């Protein structure tokens, strides 16, 4: 809000972890790592098979997701492909630029539309050089400014939808809310937990359910996102009440009885934890 970045490239890498070229990874690693034993270990990690059901797959490219080395290799790879390249072209731009990357998810912001368009057109060629593909349908250039009244006024990054709105003082501000796909995923996870673990003692259910809810609060408890936190709390209560009453052919709790249960086993109530800096 304090800087003149109004043009955003919201990009998505198609099948990122499955597309890493082993040859490029080794070339990048050998620039900084001189220990042959470590290089050999990295090669073994990359070529480790993945068991899908009863079949064993040995990938010729990419790194297995869930592998302990995969996040490190992805950062090394994309640092060379994207981070260093953006720093190299920064002096060629007319205005200011910022970029933020977390693993394979990134956004780039520009002061001027001309700079944004040049990078937007060059980005697929840069990634193709290293065996990666920018997803054509999920990558876009948008005018992210309070004066924009077009359709593309928001973008998603790291589970949040970023959008312009008006503050109580009447000033334009950027706020974030949990993106829709993530909302549905969170509610489904809580619902499935209550359904699959309804046979457990109530105290054990309560302990694990509280841990899950606090985990969601710890990430999503930012200013402007309280509505989602409140939905997590009320939906958790509703799902827990429903599946506690499915433990037998008879209802275990009336609504009044369930409220009394919540006095003994209270679910964490939402509050904003993080603040803008």
N, C-alpha and C positions, 0 to 999 in steps of 0.2 A: 504493500500500500504506500510505502514511503519512497519507492523507486519507480523510474519510468518504464518498467517492463510491461508492455501491453500486447505483445504478440508471443504466443506460446506454441511450441511444437510438442504435441502429446503423442509419443511414439510407442510402438509395440514391436518387439522382435519375435518373429514367427519361429516357434519350436527352438528357442534359444539354446537350452542345455543340450538338445539332441543334435545341434548343428555345428558345434565347435570342431574345428579342424585340428586333429592331433598334431599335425606337422607344424602349424602355426603356434600352438601352445608350447611345443618343445623349443621352437626358435625363440619365443619370448622368454621362456624360463632360462635358457642357456645364456642369455644376455646378462643375467644377474646371479645365477647359481652355477658354481664351478664344481660342485660335489657330484660326481657321477652316480654315487649310491642314491642320492635324493632324486636325481633325474630318472634313474631306473625304477625307483619306487613309484614315482608319478606315472610312468608308463604303465606299470602293473595296475595302478588304480584306474586309469582310464580304460584299460582293456579288460577290467574285471567283468565277468558275466553277470547278467541280471536274470533271476528266475521269475518267470511269469506263470504261475500255476505249476505245471510239471515240466515246462520247457525252459531251456537255458539259452539265452540270447547273448552273443558277444558282439557289442557294437563296434563298427569300423570308424565311427565318428561320434562326437559328443561325449558328455560325461554323464554317468548314471545319476539321476535325481535321487536324493536321499543318501548318496555316497558322502562320506565324511569330508572328502576333499573337493567336492563339486562347488560349494560356495566360494572357496578360495580361488579355484581355477577360473571361475566365471568372472571374478573381480580382476584377476590378472589379465585375462583375455580382453575384457571390455575396457579396461584402463588403457590398453594399447590401441584398441579399435576406436574408442570414442573420446575418452578423457584427454589423452595427449593431443589428439587431432583438433579438438575444440580449442585447446590452449594455443595451438599453432596458428589457427585461423583467426583468433581473437583480434590481433593487431590489424587485420585486413577489414574488419567491420567498421561501419560508420558510427554506430552507437554502442551502447553498453550491452552486455550479454551475461546471463547466468545459466548454469545448468546444475541439476541435482540428479544423482543416480544412486539407486539402492539395488544392488545385484543387477538384474536385467531390466529393471523398471526405471525410466528416466523421463525428465521433462527439461526443455530448454526454453529460456525466455529471452526476448529481444526488445530493444527500444524502438527499432524501426522495422517497418514491414519489409522493406527491400532486403535487409540482412536476413530476416526470417525466411523469406522466399528462397534466397540463394542457398542457405543451409538445408532447407526442406527438400530442395531439388537434388542436392548433392549427397544427402544422407544415405539413400538407398545404394548409390554407387560405392560409397565408402564401405558400407557393411558387406556388400557383395564381394568386394575385394578379399574379405576375410572369411568368406563362406557363409555369411549370415544374410537373412532376408528381413527387410522391414515390412511388416504386415500392411498391405495397401488399404485394407478396409478399416483397420483399427488405428491408423496413424493419420493425424490431421494437423493442420495449421489453423489456429483460431485467434480472433481478435478478443483478447480477454481484458476488456476495459469496461468501466461502469457506464460509459456512454453507448456501448454496443447494444442494439435492440434486436440483433439477429437471432438465429436459432442456436448457434454454437456459442453459448455464453458460459458453459461450465466445462471442467475437465476433471478426470479421476486420477488420483495418484496415491499409492500406498493405502488403499482402502477407503479414501475420503473423496467426496465430491467437493471441489472448490468452486465458489460462486460469489458474485458481487451482490450486496444488499445494502440497505440503508440503516444506519445506526439510530439509536434513540435521539441522538443530537441532530439527526438529519444529514449525516455525512456518509459518503459511500465507503463501505468496508468490505473486506473479504472474509467470508466465513466458510467453515467446513462442516459437512455432515457425512455420516457413514453412507457409502454408496449403496445403491439398491441391491445389487447382487450380494454384497457382503451382509446386508441386513437379513435377507432370506436365509443365507448360509448359517448365520449365528442362531436364528430362531430354530432352524431345523436341527442344529446340533444339540441345543438344549432339549428340544422335544424328544429326539432320539435317545438322549441320555436318560431322561425320565421314564421313557417306555421300556428301554432295555434293562434298566436296573431297579425296576419297581419291586422286585423280589427281595432286595437287600434290606437290612434293618434301617429304620428311618434315620437314625443317627448317622450311619455311614453314607446314606444318600445325601443327607444335609451337608456333611463335610465336603464331599466331592462337588456337589452342586455349587456350594459357596466358592470353592476354588475356581471353578469355571467362570462364574459370574464376576468375581474379582479380576480374573484375567482379562475379560472383555472391558471392564471399567478401566483397568490400568492402561489400555491402549486407546480406547475411544473416548475417554473422559476429558474432552477439550471444550473450551468455550464455544457455545453455539450448537453443541451436540447433545444437550441434556435430554431432548425428546427421545432420542434413540435409547439412551441409558434407562430412561423411565420405562420404555417399552420392554427392554430386557428384563427389568425387575418384575413388571406385571405379567409378562408372558411366562416367565419362570414360575411364578406363583400359580398361574392358571394351569400350566402343563403338569406341575408337580401334584396339584390337587386332582387333576383328571386321572393320572396314572396311579396315584395312591388308592383311588377308588376302583381300580381295575385289578387289584391284587386277588380278588375273590369274586364270587357271584353276588356278594353283598357289598354295599357301599361302606368303606371304612370310616369315612368322615362326612359329616354334614358341612355346609359352608361355615356355620358358627364353630363347629369343632375344628375345622382346618385353621380358622383364625386363631383359635386357642393354641393350636400346634405351632403356629408361627411365632407366638410369644415365647415358646420354649426353644424353638429352632428358627430364629429369625434369619431371613435371607438378607444379604448386604444391600442396603439402600443406596441408590446412586448419588454421587456428588462429583463435581468437577475437580479433577486432580491437577491437570496441566493448565498452565497459563501462558498467554502470549508474552514473548520477550521482545 
